Amino acid sequence: MIRSLLLLGTGAAAGWLAHRATEAGRRADDQGAARRVREALDPTHLGRSAGQAVGDAAAEVVAEGARAFTQRLRADAPPWVGRLLEPGADIIPGEATDGPAGPTHPTTTRKDPTA
């Protein structure tokens, strides 16, 4: 009989400890979920998210408008303008394309009046 009573007490204690452990885990999960919901519905967070979305959309609209304007400008421009936009159009053969390697201030030379 004492043995049954000890087994019953031990089983009850083990069950109680298991119940407390699962209850603590469940409570922590519930608190974490409530915290995540509070943070998601926080007006500051919502405002930041909405502002970011509006800013991204506005930037995309501006970029698309600039691309469309540039394409139309190139299509409507006279043919000689297209040659100016080609890479290397302003490079004169036989002249250096890099700046001087010397001092930071460019040096100037006078034109020869007889040339």
C-alpha positions as CSV (number, residue, x, y, z in Angstrom):
1,M,0.0,0.0,0.0
2,I,2.8,2.4,0.8
3,R,4.4,1.4,-2.4
4,S,1.2,2.3,-4.3
5,L,1.0,5.6,-2.5
6,L,4.6,6.5,-3.4
7,L,4.1,5.5,-7.0
8,L,0.9,7.6,-7.1
9,G,2.6,10.6,-5.6
10,T,5.6,10.3,-7.9
11,G,3.3,10.0,-10.9
12,A,1.3,13.0,-9.8
13,A,4.5,15.0,-9.2
14,A,5.9,14.1,-12.6
15,G,2.6,15.0,-14.3
16,W,2.4,18.3,-12.5
17,L,6.0,19.1,-13.5
18,A,5.3,18.2,-17.2
19,H,2.1,20.3,-17.1
20,R,4.0,23.3,-15.7
21,A,6.8,22.9,-18.3
22,T,4.3,22.8,-21.2
23,E,2.3,25.6,-19.7
24,A,5.4,27.8,-19.5
25,G,6.3,27.0,-23.1
26,R,2.7,27.7,-24.3
27,R,2.7,31.0,-22.3
28,A,6.0,32.1,-23.8
29,D,4.7,31.3,-27.3
30,D,1.5,33.2,-26.6
31,Q,3.4,36.2,-25.4
32,G,5.8,36.1,-28.4
33,A,2.8,36.0,-30.8
34,A,1.1,38.9,-29.0
35,R,4.3,40.9,-29.1
36,R,4.7,40.2,-32.9
37,V,1.1,41.3,-33.5
38,R,1.6,44.5,-31.4
39,E,4.8,45.3,-33.4
40,A,3.1,44.6,-36.7
41,L,0.1,46.8,-35.9
42,D,2.2,49.5,-34.4
43,P,1.3,52.9,-36.1
44,T,5.0,53.8,-36.3
45,H,5.8,50.6,-38.1
46,L,2.8,50.8,-40.4
47,G,3.7,54.4,-41.3
48,R,7.3,53.5,-42.0
49,S,6.2,50.6,-44.2
50,A,3.6,52.6,-46.1
51,G,6.1,55.5,-46.5
52,Q,8.7,53.1,-47.9
53,A,6.2,51.6,-50.4
54,V,5.1,55.1,-51.5
55,G,8.7,56.3,-51.9
56,D,9.6,53.2,-53.9
57,A,6.6,53.6,-56.2
58,A,7.3,57.3,-56.7
59,A,11.0,56.6,-57.5
60,E,9.9,54.0,-60.1
61,V,7.4,56.4,-61.7
62,V,10.1,59.2,-61.9
63,A,12.7,56.8,-63.4
64,E,10.2,55.4,-66.0
65,G,9.2,59.0,-66.9
66,A,12.9,59.9,-67.4
67,R,13.5,56.8,-69.6
68,A,10.4,57.6,-71.7
69,F,11.4,61.3,-72.1
70,T,15.0,60.3,-73.1
71,Q,13.7,57.8,-75.7
72,R,11.3,60.3,-77.2
73,L,13.9,63.0,-77.2
74,R,16.3,60.7,-79.1
75,A,13.6,59.7,-81.5
76,D,12.6,63.3,-82.3
77,A,16.1,64.7,-82.4
78,P,17.7,65.5,-85.8
79,P,20.3,63.0,-87.1
80,W,23.3,65.1,-86.3
81,V,22.4,65.0,-82.5
82,G,22.7,61.2,-82.6
83,R,26.3,61.4,-83.8
84,L,27.1,63.7,-80.8
85,L,25.7,61.1,-78.4
86,E,27.9,58.3,-79.7
87,P,30.8,57.3,-77.4
88,G,34.1,58.7,-78.6
89,A,32.5,61.5,-80.7
90,D,34.4,64.2,-79.0
91,I,37.8,62.6,-79.2
92,I,40.1,64.0,-81.8
93,P,42.5,61.5,-83.2
94,G,46.1,62.1,-82.3
95,E,45.4,64.0,-79.0
96,A,45.7,62.7,-75.5
97,T,42.5,61.9,-73.7
98,D,43.9,62.0,-70.2
99,G,44.7,65.0,-68.2
100,P,48.3,66.2,-67.4
101,A,50.3,64.1,-65.0
102,G,52.0,67.1,-63.5
103,P,50.7,69.7,-61.1
104,T,47.0,69.8,-60.1
105,H,46.5,73.2,-61.8
106,P,46.5,72.9,-65.6
107,T,49.2,74.8,-67.4
108,T,48.2,77.0,-70.4
109,T,50.3,77.7,-73.4
110,R,49.9,80.7,-75.6
111,K,48.8,80.3,-79.2
112,D,51.3,81.0,-81.9
113,P,49.9,84.1,-83.7
114,T,51.6,83.0,-87.0
115,A,50.0,79.5,-87.0
